[in-house]
Amino acid sequence: MTIEEALVDAAAAVKSARDVLEQKELALRDILPPCSGLDDPLSLTSEDAADFIYTAKNALDDAEATLNDLIKAANARRLSRDKDEEVK
């Protein structure tokens, strides 16, 4: 597996995970009123879980953007190397 392939696979996995989390976040936000622990009504709620998922989605967005930048750099490096080989 080349570097480019590994980066593309990782980016696809990150995007897939983000898409699944987005669906789960929306489902949790649809729980009204937000459910909470039975022992402590002031404990964490389903809305808190949705907020945590939202934060995770933002981290995955950052990871995907970084991977896409790395893919572009790897492709540019490969194209540059290909051009150098053509000149020889």
Summary of the structure (lengths in Angstrom):
residues: 88
radius of gyration: 20.6
end to end distance: 26.6
largest distance: 74.0
contacts: 205
relative contact order: 0.14
helix: 78%
strand: 2%
